[in-house]
Amino acid sequence: MFNFKEELRRYDYSFFGICTAIFVIGILNLYSATHSQGVGHEEGLYKTQIIWFFLSWLIGAVVSFIQPKNYFRLAYPSYLLSVILLIVVLVVGHSALGGQRWIGFGPFKFQPSEITKIAMVLVLARWYSKASPDQEIGLKELIIPFLISLIPALMIIIQPDLGTGMLVLIIFFIITFYRKLKWKTIVILAAVAMVGATVIYNFGLREYQKKRITTFIDPEYDAKGSGYNAIQSKIAIGSGQFFGKGFRRSSQGALNYLPENHTDFIFAIFNEEHGFVGAVFLVALYIALFYRLLWLASNVNKIFDSVVVVGVLAIFFAHTIINMSMVSGLMPIVGVPLPLMSYGGSNLLTFGICCGVVTSISNARSLF
């Protein structure tokens, strides 16, 4: 029988706590980035973000009281639903920013590819917990989970959303490596990845996507075109120096030199205003979250629960590393938001549900 007081007594507040701390920093940074520009509708984005935050945390809190065994049951239905929603997006989805990625609900737009990440984690956790969980994985055992991951990844890339599509595959690879691959399989996968990357670059990427890779190597090659964002982002980060320019004093934001500074490049604005010290503090919060997830993954009894936690870690880690690397000039620029910092309701909802799932798994540890 459900005992609410008992549930609260053993409730693990750490994941929501760390994520809330990051969000508070993010909402202040979003307010600064949009209000320093003084341009139209963007000034109200922080209010919409707060609404999405409370909605996401409410849903995440509800999810946190669900028993982990129910995630096992919901794995395949959630995956099927995510594929159906991706098909709906391709047929009647809302188009914006050069891609057809959203489903509209009145004033709100929802991006199904975000929820697909969670569905992928659940379905892969269920598959690996049932298929040879105690032995090293060979190439044959990877065929079905790879196809399970490839289908939504390709549908997302077609939208086009290369960044999120690649994230889905990264989640697959992180979870798969966690489940112990044979060395022979690792070598074969590395070779296939190199060949695949060459084929995708030559035949799968659009011209603007190829330019992103070219300008990553040499941003000055097209300084006023495809290399512009990378150059301006590094200028913003460098000009923050050690202590930063101060709250609402970002020249890159105020003068609108850095496009999409409230989404993909929010970390660059944060660096400009708070400098190296602020960046170190923010990175420390993310590291605390990663460490907490790693600790939980190694302290649960069931393989399914452990793989789910690693999958959630993969979602947070991949987003964070890719976003921070691209705005710093260490990776080509792709549309990957910084968790809990970048503007966007769909990704906030994803991270809220992720917090709920891992909190549920952590709470359940004391039951056994």
Secondary structure as the mmCIF struct_conf table of DSSP 4:
data_model
#
loop_
_struct_conf.conf_type_id
_struct_conf.id
_struct_conf.beg_label_comp_id
_struct_conf.beg_label_asym_id
_struct_conf.beg_label_seq_id
_struct_conf.end_label_comp_id
_struct_conf.end_label_asym_id
_struct_conf.end_label_seq_id
HELX_RH_AL_P HELX_RH_AL_P1 PHE A 4 ARG A 9
TURN_TY1_P TURN_TY1_P1 ARG A 10 ARG A 10
HELX_RH_AL_P HELX_RH_AL_P2 SER A 14 HIS A 35
TURN_TY1_P TURN_TY1_P2 SER A 36 GLY A 38
HELX_RH_3T_P HELX_RH_3T_P1 GLY A 40 GLY A 44
HELX_RH_AL_P HELX_RH_AL_P3 LEU A 45 SER A 64
TURN_TY1_P TURN_TY1_P3 PHE A 65 PHE A 65
BEND BEND1 ILE A 66 ILE A 66
HELX_RH_AL_P HELX_RH_AL_P4 PRO A 68 VAL A 92
HELX_LH_PP_P HELX_LH_PP_P1 GLY A 93 GLY A 93
STRN STRN1 HIS A 94 ALA A 96
TURN_TY1_P TURN_TY1_P4 LEU A 97 GLY A 98
STRN STRN2 GLY A 99 PHE A 105
TURN_TY1_P TURN_TY1_P5 GLY A 106 PRO A 107
STRN STRN3 PHE A 108 PHE A 110
HELX_RH_AL_P HELX_RH_AL_P5 PRO A 112 LYS A 130
BEND BEND2 ALA A 131 SER A 132
TURN_TY1_P TURN_TY1_P6 PRO A 133 ASP A 134
BEND BEND3 GLN A 135 GLN A 135
STRN STRN4 ILE A 137 ILE A 137
HELX_RH_AL_P HELX_RH_AL_P6 LEU A 139 ILE A 158
TURN_TY1_P TURN_TY1_P7 GLN A 159 PRO A 160
HELX_RH_AL_P HELX_RH_AL_P7 LEU A 162 TYR A 178
TURN_TY1_P TURN_TY1_P8 ARG A 179 ARG A 179
STRN STRN5 LEU A 181 LEU A 181
HELX_RH_AL_P HELX_RH_AL_P8 TRP A 183 VAL A 199
HELX_RH_PI_P HELX_RH_PI_P1 ILE A 200 GLY A 204
BEND BEND4 LEU A 205 LEU A 205
HELX_RH_AL_P HELX_RH_AL_P9 GLU A 207 ILE A 217
HELX_RH_3T_P HELX_RH_3T_P2 PRO A 219 ASP A 222
TURN_TY1_P TURN_TY1_P9 ALA A 223 GLY A 227
HELX_RH_AL_P HELX_RH_AL_P10 TYR A 228 SER A 239
TURN_TY1_P TURN_TY1_P10 GLY A 240 PHE A 243
BEND BEND5 LYS A 245 LYS A 245
TURN_TY1_P TURN_TY1_P11 PHE A 247 ARG A 248
HELX_RH_AL_P HELX_RH_AL_P11 SER A 251 ALA A 254
TURN_TY1_P TURN_TY1_P12 LEU A 255 ASN A 256
BEND BEND6 LEU A 258 LEU A 258
TURN_TY1_P TURN_TY1_P13 PRO A 259 PHE A 265
HELX_RH_AL_P HELX_RH_AL_P12 ILE A 266 ALA A 297
TURN_TY1_P TURN_TY1_P14 SER A 298 SER A 298
BEND BEND7 ASN A 299 ASN A 299
BEND BEND8 ASN A 301 ASN A 301
HELX_RH_AL_P HELX_RH_AL_P13 ILE A 303 VAL A 327
TURN_TY1_P TURN_TY1_P15 SER A 328 GLY A 329
BEND BEND9 LEU A 330 MET A 331
HELX_LH_PP_P HELX_LH_PP_P2 PRO A 337 LEU A 338
TURN_TY1_P TURN_TY1_P16 PRO A 339 MET A 341
BEND BEND10 SER A 342 SER A 342
HELX_RH_AL_P HELX_RH_AL_P14 GLY A 345 ALA A 364
HELX_RH_3T_P HELX_RH_3T_P3 ARG A 365 LEU A 367
#
